[in-house]
Amino acid sequence: MKRGIYTISEKPDFKPEVSEDFLKLVKIISKTFDEVKYCIWETDRMNQFTNHLSSKKMIIFEKDFVETLYYELKDKTDLDIFLNPDEEEFEYYISESSKPVIIKN
């Protein structure tokens, strides 16, 4: 404890668990595009904060250089990669995929 800070109970630091697929993607992206800032997250991370739980686990990547990234990940992973999917693609393909990765700009 620090001086002047009071608490009733200790709370652990927030350290979310990440999947192996997530780590694999981050490693590929960091190695190939080391200068680029991006946003990548897993949808199941939201389940602990919401009432309506997501039954489907997806990894979503958001950035501007999406086409280059799409081909890079298609070549180096066994995951199902989707580039800027529309509602129909989501309904027919992503919902049926076991390991979907969505890339959006």
KAVEN-V987817 format. One line per field, one symbol per residue. ss: DSSP state (H for helix, E for strand, L for the rest). A space follows every 50 residues. Layout:
ss->???
This chain:
ss->LLLLLLLLLLLLLLLLLLLHHHHHHHHHHHHHLLLLLLEEEEHHHHHHLL LLLLLLLLEEEELLLHHHHHHHHHHHLLLEEEELLLHHHHHHHHLLLLLE EEEEL
